[in-house]
Amino acid sequence: MKLGKARPRLSAKTLWISKYFTDALPPAPESVDWGKNVEPWGMMRNDEVGCCTCATAGHLIMDWTTADGARYVPPDSDILEAYSAITGYDPATGLNDNGAAELDVLNYWRKTGVSGRKISAFAMVNTRNREHVKSSVWMFGGLYIGLALPISAQHQDVWNVVPGAEGEVGSWGGHAVPIVGYDADGLTCVTWGSTKRLTWEFFLEYCDEAYAVLSGDWTGIDAKAPNGFDVEQLQKDLKEVAA
């Protein structure tokens, strides 16, 4: 198991998803499980290389395309190609395997693409607003998040908060995962080739960044909340930050 998420790096250009949730937005369902039909997920080399930020992109692509009935699995080589382009990692020697900032990966994904697939936009989600988190997972088919993992996460079947030094924020390191579902008890992420449950308390304590990602691979937004998401305003804002 390899980590590889750098500390959050913010940009004044980054959009906030809350701006586009209107009063007409219907409440998110009590539970969502977009990843239930995706198996196997595959490691995408994150067991050997600190490419979790790019593997998360790959797993979201799998999540979206499976839900829409046209499953696509990005080859491991494409994940490493993106990781190398972003970080300077050399697959031949293993040099420069120092992880990546999520913002850099998201910008690369939008401008260049991962495995030939581009996203149209991404926007930050307030991790302390559970309703916005739920709505984002529901409407966009998942979330791209970062965790400052504690040492305790190394041996937990379900990630939960524990007291003491083992539960210290970031004591293990930074890790990127996609959220592909949630219910009243917690959320479901994908990490190291399989799904993992984490409690809402764990998410609140250790999630240090979260992004809703808009992709042509996911058409669910059109069916889920056509009158509750201000697409027109988002499109206007995107023209200002497209550079």
N, C-alpha and C positions, 0 to 999 in steps of 0.2 A: 504494500500500500504506500503510495507516494502522495505527498501534498504538493502544493505549487501555486497557491494564490497569494499574490503580494498584498500588502496593505491597501485599503481602498484609496483610489486616487480620483478626486472629484474634478469636474469641469463646470465652468459657468454656463456652458452650452447645453449641459445635460437637462433634458426635460423631466418634469415630474408628472406621473400618471394621474395624480389627484386633480390636476388642472382640467382633465378631459372627462372626468366623471360628473355627469350632470344630475340634476334632481330627478330626472326620469329614469335613472339607472335602477333596474330591478334588483332586489336583494339576491345575493349569491345563494345557491343551494347549500344545504347543510353539509353535503359531502360531494366530493368529485374524485374520480380516479381515472385520469386520462391514460395512465401508463399500464392499465390492467391487461392489455392484449399485447404488450411488447415483451417478448422473450425469445431468445436471450438478449440482454442489453450489450454485453461485451465490455471488456476492460478499456478498449481504445488506448492501450499501452500505458494507462495510468497506474498499473501495478509496477512498472519499471521506470517510467519517466514522469516528471512533475508537470504533466500537461493537463491537469484537471480542468483548467479554464477552457481549453479547447475541446476536451472530452465532453464537457457539459453542453457545448454547442452541438456536438455530434449526437448526444442523447436527446436533446430537445428536437432535433431534426427527425430522429427516429420516432419520438413521441407524436409529433405533429402528423407525419406522413402515415403512420399506422392508424391514427384516429380518423384520418381522412380516406383510408382505404387504399393507399398507394405506398406501402411501406418502402422506405429507402434507408439503407444502412451505410453510412459513410465508412469507407475503408480506413483502417488504422493509418495507412500511409498518408491519407489526406489530413488526418488529425495532426500527425507529426509535421506535415508540410506547413500547415497553418502555424503551429507552435514554433517551428523554426523561423518562419518569416517574421513573426512578431518578436521573438526573443533572441534570435541568433543561435539557437540550439543546433548543435551539429550531431545528427543521428549516427554518423560514422565513428565519432570519437567520444560522444557523450558530454562534450564541453558545453558550457553555458546553459546547463539544465538548472536554471535558477527560478523557474516559475514565471508568472506573468500577472499583470494587473488586469482585472476584469474589464475596465474601461478600454484598454488597448485591444483586447480581444473583440469586444463588441464593436468598436470602430472598424477594425479589420474585417469583421464579419459583414458589416454594412457596406463598406467600400469595395472590398475584394471578394469576399465570400469564403465559406468553408465548405469544402467538397463540392464546389461549383454552385453553391446555393447562398444567395444573399438575403439579408433581412432588410426591411424597409426603414425600421426605426427601433429605438429602445427608450424606455423612460424609467426613472427611479420610482420605487415604491416605498412608502413609509412603513418600515418593518414593525412599527409600534401600533399601527392601525390594522387590526385583524380583519375588519371588513374589506379594506382595500386590498389586503393580501389575498383573501378569498376571492374577491371579484376579479383580481388580476389572474389568478390561476385558472379560474373558470372561463373568463373571456378570451385569454390568450394561450390557453392550452398548456400552461406551466409558468414557472418563474426561473430566472437565472440568478442564483444567489451566491453569496460568499459567507463562509463561516470561519470564525476565529476559534478553532476547535480546542477544547481542553484535553488534557491527558486522559481523563476518564472516558472519553469517547473511543479510546483504543480497544476497550473490552466490554462495551455495552451492546446488548442485542437491540435495545431501543435507546436512542440517545435521549438522555434526560439530565437535568441539573443535579449535581451532587455538591455538597459542601466541602470545604478544605482546599488544599493545594492542588489536588488532582482536578478540581473543577474550575481552576483559575482560567479566565478568558484568554485564549490564545496560547496556553501553555504547551500545547502540541504544535499548533501552527495553522496557517491559512489554507482553506480548502474550498473549491468551487463545486457546486452540485446543482442539478435542476430539481425544482419541486414539481411533481407531476400529479399530486393529489392532496386532499386534506379531509378531515372530518372533525367531530367535536373534540376528539382526544389529541389530535396532532396532525402532522403532515407526513407525506411520503416523498422521499428524494431518491435519486439514483446515484450510487457511488460504488466504484470498484466493481462494476459489472452486475450489480444487483440492487434491488430496492431496499431502502432503509427507512425505518420509522423514527420520527423525532417528535417530542412533545411540543406543544405550543410554548411552554415555559423555556424549553431548550432553544427554540427558534428566537424567542424574545431576548434571551441572554446572550446568544453567540452569533446570531446573524448580523453581520456588520455592513452588508449591502445587498440590495435586491433590485432586479430589473424586470419589467414587463417587456417582452420582445415581440415586435410585430413582424410576421413573416408570411409570405405568400404560400408557404407550406401548410399554413393553418387557416382554415376558412371559418372556424367556429365563431369568430367575433361577429360575422354577418348574421348568423342565426341566433346568437345568444342575447345580444343587447343592441340592436340597431338604433334604438331611440335613446339609449342611455350613455352613449359614448360619442363625444364631439369630434368625429373624424375630420370634419371640415377645418376646425381650428388646429388640429394636429397637423394637417397637411400644410396649412399656412406657416406654422411654426417650423416645420421641417425644412422649408425653403430657406429659412434664416440660419439654420445650423448645418445645412448640407455640406458646407465646405469642409 
